[in-house]
Amino acid sequence: MKKLILGCGYLGRRVALRWLDEQHQVLAVTRSAERANELQNSGIRPIVGDVTKQLDLSDCTDVDTLLFAVGFDRKSGNAIHDVYVDGLRRVIDALPELPRRLIYISSTGVSAQNDGQLVNEHSLCEPTREGGKACLAAEQFLQQHVIGNRSIILRLAGIYGPDRLPKLQDVVAGKPIAVNPNGYLNLIHVDDAVQIVLAAEQQIQTPEM
């Protein structure tokens, strides 16, 4: 089956490798020609493009699963709403046909609760930060789109794992970390996130083809 990834980075690339192990064809959109070569060498078919611009996805026919896991590059100069919300819209509009499944990687940032209460998918969403607002707007767009009934939204916490650990250098150096001792840090290991993506994919009801 054919899989398409927007955001083949820390999480997306690991999902791609699992799909390749299962003998699926994997396509991934990247902004960088250099990154495209790396993906090609990994067995992933690269498509050079940018979600903040017009995309050519004409070759992306018969896509079984689309994974939208685009991160926000603060150095790009783009507005976060343009990446998360308009970027998702551009991708869907550029596809010659809708995929059978869509998985959108959102964030726990859509929730604004900070009083220690437990939150779940039914908790009130009133994000205060721009990232949370953009993720929530993208969720709402997806839910209102025709593909929303065969999509899953995953609100992941901060992803950590090999080569990505908050304040790692300070921890290694034995330096104290200036944080609220009564606070909590929302994190999910990247391998657990991969498992969640793959499990979510199997839960989506697909249309008869």
C-alpha positions in Angstrom: 0.0 0.0 0.0 1.0 3.6 -0.5 1.7 5.9 2.4 2.3 9.6 2.3 4.0 11.6 5.0 4.1 15.3 5.5 6.7 16.0 8.1 9.1 13.0 7.8 11.3 14.2 10.8 11.9 12.8 14.2 8.6 11.0 14.4 7.6 10.7 10.8 10.8 9.0 9.7 10.5 6.3 12.3 6.9 5.7 11.2 8.1 5.6 7.6 10.8 2.9 8.4 8.1 0.8 10.1 5.9 1.0 7.0 8.9 0.1 4.8 9.5 -2.9 7.0 6.0 -3.9 6.2 6.7 -3.6 2.5 4.6 -0.5 1.9 5.6 2.2 -0.5 6.3 5.4 1.4 6.3 8.9 -0.1 7.4 11.9 1.9 7.3 15.7 1.3 10.4 17.7 2.3 11.5 21.2 1.7 15.1 20.3 1.3 16.8 18.8 -1.7 19.6 17.5 0.6 17.0 15.9 2.8 15.3 14.4 -0.2 18.6 12.5 -1.0 18.7 11.2 2.6 15.1 10.0 2.3 15.8 8.4 -1.1 18.7 6.5 0.4 16.4 5.2 3.1 14.0 3.7 0.6 11.5 6.6 0.9 10.3 8.3 -2.2 10.9 12.1 -1.7 8.7 14.9 -3.0 10.3 18.3 -2.7 7.7 20.8 -1.7 6.6 23.2 1.0 3.2 23.2 2.7 3.2 27.0 2.8 3.3 27.1 -1.0 1.5 25.4 -3.9 2.3 21.7 -3.8 2.5 19.3 -6.7 1.1 16.0 -5.4 -0.2 14.8 -8.7 1.7 11.5 -8.3 0.0 10.8 -5.0 -2.8 8.6 -6.2 -4.2 5.7 -4.4 -2.8 6.8 -1.0 -3.8 4.4 1.8 -2.7 6.6 4.7 -1.6 10.2 5.0 0.3 11.2 8.1 0.5 15.0 8.7 3.3 15.4 11.3 4.6 18.8 10.2 6.7 20.6 12.8 7.0 24.4 13.1 10.4 25.8 12.0 10.7 29.2 13.8 13.6 30.1 11.5 11.5 29.8 8.4 9.7 33.2 8.8 6.3 31.6 8.3 3.3 32.1 10.5 2.4 29.0 12.5 -1.2 29.2 11.3 0.0 29.1 7.7 2.0 25.9 8.4 -0.5 24.0 10.6 -3.9 25.1 9.3 -3.4 26.4 5.7 -0.7 23.8 5.2 -3.1 21.0 5.9 -5.7 22.6 3.6 -3.1 22.9 0.8 -2.1 19.3 1.1 -5.7 18.0 1.0 -6.5 20.3 -1.9 -3.4 19.3 -3.9 -4.1 15.6 -3.7 -5.7 14.1 -6.9 -7.9 12.0 -4.6 -8.5 11.8 -0.9 -6.5 9.2 1.0 -8.3 6.3 2.7 -7.0 7.4 6.1 -5.6 10.5 7.6 -3.7 10.9 10.8 -3.1 14.4 12.1 -0.4 15.0 14.8 -1.7 17.7 17.0 -0.6 18.8 20.5 -1.6 18.7 24.1 -1.1 22.5 23.8 -4.8 22.7 22.6 -5.6 22.4 26.3 -5.0 25.3 28.6 -5.7 23.7 32.0 -2.8 24.4 34.3 -4.3 23.8 37.7 -3.3 20.2 38.0 -6.5 18.6 36.8 -6.5 15.6 34.5 -7.5 16.2 30.9 -8.7 14.0 28.1 -10.2 14.3 24.7 -13.4 15.6 26.2 -11.8 18.4 28.2 -12.4 22.0 27.2 -9.9 23.4 24.7 -9.0 27.0 25.3 -5.4 27.3 24.2 -3.6 30.5 25.1 -0.4 30.0 23.0 -0.3 30.5 19.3 0.9 26.9 18.7 -2.1 25.5 20.6 -4.5 27.9 18.8 -3.1 26.8 15.4 -3.4 23.1 16.2 -6.9 23.5 17.4 -7.9 25.4 14.2 -6.3 22.6 12.1 -8.3 20.0 14.1 -11.5 22.0 13.5 -10.8 22.3 9.8 -10.2 18.5 9.6 -13.3 17.7 11.5 -15.5 19.8 9.2 -13.9 18.3 6.0 -15.4 15.3 4.3 -12.3 13.3 5.2 -12.9 14.0 8.9 -15.0 10.8 9.3 -11.9 8.7 8.4 -9.3 10.7 10.3 -7.8 10.5 13.7 -6.3 13.4 15.6 -3.4 12.5 18.0 -2.7 15.2 20.6 0.9 14.3 21.5 2.9 15.7 24.3 6.5 16.8 23.8 8.4 14.0 22.0 11.7 12.9 23.4 14.1 10.1 22.7 17.6 9.5 21.3 19.3 12.8 20.7 16.3 14.7 21.9 15.9 15.2 25.7 15.0 18.6 27.3 18.0 20.2 29.1 20.2 17.2 28.3 23.4 19.1 28.4 22.5 20.5 31.9 21.6 17.0 33.1 24.9 15.5 31.8 26.9 18.4 33.4 25.1 18.0 36.7 23.7 21.5 36.6 20.4 22.2 38.5 17.5 22.9 36.2 15.5 26.0 37.0 11.9 24.7 37.0 8.9 24.7 39.3 9.5 21.7 41.7 5.7 21.1 41.9 5.2 21.2 38.1 4.9 18.4 35.6 6.6 17.9 32.3 4.4 16.4 29.5 6.5 14.1 27.4 6.1 11.0 25.3 8.9 8.8 24.0 9.2 8.7 20.3 8.9 4.9 20.1 5.7 5.0 22.0 4.4 7.8 19.6 5.2 5.5 16.7 3.3 2.7 18.2 0.3 5.0 18.8 0.4 6.2 15.1 0.4 2.6 13.8 -2.4 1.6 16.2 -4.5 4.6 15.3 -4.1 3.7 11.6 -5.7 0.4 12.2 -8.7 1.9 14.0 -9.8 4.2 11.1 -12.7 2.8 9.1 -12.0 3.2 5.4 -14.5 3.5 2.6 -15.2 0.6 0.2 -12.9 0.8 -2.8 
